[in-house]
């Protein structure tokens, strides 16, 4: 009696073990003894492609040929390599060519087909394809529908089959020739010789299932006979889908592999098989709005011979694929052949820059990459889809086609689909993808141009979302690039980032690129490195501070000098990028902590969340200070760091209570300041909309706080941090470097040798703005702000920079830190009586060069200072007589070119004199040229000189009788 769900088969015997040695199977046991049985498996003839289905054998997925003409199921040895194989009688498979594939044995396996599974015996044979025979089909009660390509079970479950041609070299005629039923006697079984002649085993007749291929002679056809390529048959798409499925099966269970296969097979028409197999949507058309602009026609560019051949080949391929068509448009753009990374390959490009200049720009927004990455954070299953030539799947509007015309060697073509290089192409494609995926964006998938990422927290959720996306793609008429797609992966690459395990990290390939980057030797090399590094700046804590020496080399008029500081910054940035930290996704249920800090060069911030296990980083932020911000005091820079960080993370922090941690204690009471003014009031007003608390912690516990140098305010002044400024001044004083001073106290090298130290001191004492400051500096104490000891604006300015002033040989000087080098130079505070003299020496004195405002300011700041000196320099350069006399008008006007009409010969004659030349034998040095405006008839005469009398004699009396005076 047979147990339900199993198949029984009579035990089989094996009479030879040499066969197992040939196929690498294990040898049968020596005591194996069974009865020879006869099993007949009938062959069938296949016409065209064969039907295949997906099986699971003991946890291994494989494709099997569905053969109703086979009474048994046969599998390959590699499918059951870990199973126990019993050794049957000698069974041979013979093909029409006479070749034989011997049986290996028999195995008991758990066979799965769709949702059904059964434990049954199967034959093991050396075949290219497994064969699903009638024994399994009958046991599972399957109904085959060849019209729809389905297998239906009694419970209504349906699985999809697919068609493909038999593999080359496989056995396509499964006619079992022996399956011998020979009765053995005792002598034979005992090894004793027998006197009776052996009886030949009966065989079944063979049948030719596939006729020999018919040889077709090639026929030459003209190029006018070439039409669109024939559509690929269904088997080619199945093979392409199978290749993609096999590539993505790693890490999936057999049931997950089966579900993925059924889904991909259902949407096999969504995959492109070649570069010519491009989809075409009808949801949108790209239009080019140029307003009243006139058509722009450009001349074709001459291409090299190798590039011209590549261009011709590309034109033929695009014409065959329906990408371009002949044109009669008044527009024409040149063609450019751009070399690809592969050798001897070129990319066909059209220069649409003139067209883009007159095109009205589309303001449809592109998605933010950071928001897209934040959306998928927290998912564990990903499927990345990429469209095949996505732009080419968008048709052009009728009027837009003529504007995309391009000219080649003797031909004018125009695009029928959206070409690369148009300014509005990305937004049109993004608009299309938003329409296609409307309703499932963000929750189930994200899209950036032609890159689609389907994500989910579980396999079932991600597979369900993938089905929705494929349905939308198929309905829109789009096609995917199978080689660039990945399905149901635990880790994928998307938008230059690596997604996996619920987090986001940098790509290993680009990190390796940064690690192996050579030391920059030019500004352009440095820009390239910083451009790549800046893309991952949010993964590097304190990026602006680390890269500050490198960015300093990019400033104008700065010599490229690769110092040890620059090399240290370069290597530090490389190391920070190579580490590739992982960012955790934000969790709105957890409290946020914002750590901020500022230095002389920039501000940085870390957004984190506290979990029961640890404090995890959500994101990094850093920025550089501009020139004005670098001149702010410590407190203002620290407050600016808080403001910029909160503005950067406003999408996280808006509407939530969070904590700001800083190592600058002044920020604790700054938020409660009663009467803030100016910039401080504006910053505080911006922060009022957020709910946060400021917490101070020591710099030793604040990460990189020890590396930040906080200096006192030396220019604008700040009444909020005087105590901190005094402490910083004591630290800075021993390291001050003085500028060169002449023998009499005058800064050397500025052409002011006539003004000695004594005169500088006297003129400063006579100046009403500087006199009170000399008293303060001498007494090392300045009055309170509200006292009436001073009322002039210049005096107030010197009061605000009191900590940067000193008396040197009775001359008041101001310490100024050079932004480019960081060194401190001492400048003489110039009184009003000597400012004109200083300006003359800096700009108009011999050797000064009458430079412009920028260079004059640079020379002046090397040794002199007074309030609003920039305004005085600009005014002096503007009213300099020498500069005004040498400068021409800002815009020289030119008369328009005109034509001089002539109605008859000799009505108007143009003349010109050319020379002087070396003396001729007759003493002539000049040539008089004359041309009639009407007939364009030229004449030339030799002249000894270019005097008026000589020219008249040549024209009137020299034989030109046609020219007469009025």
Secondary structure, DSSP 4 states (H G I P E B T S, - for coil): -PPTTB----------SHHHHHHTPPPPPTT----------------SSEEEEEEEETTEEEEEEE-TT-SS-EE-GGGGTTS-EE--S--EEE-TTS-EEEEEEEEEEEEEETTEEEEEEEEEE--SSEEE-HHHHHHTT-EEETTTTEEE-TTS-EEE-EEEPPPTTS----EE---------HHHHHT---SSPPPPPP-PPP---SPPPPP-------GGG--SPPPP-HHHHHHHHHHHHHHT-TT--HHHHHHHHHHHHHTGGGEE-STT-----SS-EE----TTPPP-B-PPPP--HHHHHHHHHHHHHHHHTTSEEE---S-BEEEEEEE-SSTT-EEEEE--HHHHHHSPPP-PPPPPHHHHHHHHTT--EEEEEEBTTGGGGSEEPHHHHHHT-EE-SS-EEEESBPPTT-TTHHHHHHHHHHHHTTTTBTTTEEEETTEEEEEESSHHHHHHHHHHHHHHHHHHT--EEGGG-EEEESEEEETTEEEETTEEEE-HHHHHHHHTPPPP-SHHHHHHHHHHHHHTGGGSTTHHHHHHHHHHTTSTT------HHHHHHHHHHHHHHHT---BPPP-TTSPEEEEEEE-SSEEEEEEEEE-SS-EEEEEEEEEE--HHHHTS-HHHHHHHHHHHHHHHTHHHHTTSEEEEEES-THHHHHTT-SS--HHHHHHHHHHTTSEEEEEE--GGGSGGGGG-------SS--TT-HHHHHHHHHHHHTT--PPPB-TTSSBTTSS-TTS-HHHHHHHHHH-HHHHHHHHHHHHT----TTSSS---HHHHHHHHTGGGEEEETTEEEEEEE-TTT--EEEEEE--HHHHHHHHIIIIISTTTTT--HHHHHHHHTTTEE-TTHHHHHHHHHHT-HHHHHH---SS---PPP------STTSSEEEEEEE-----TT---EEEEEEETTT--EEEEEES---HHHHHHHHHSSS-TT----
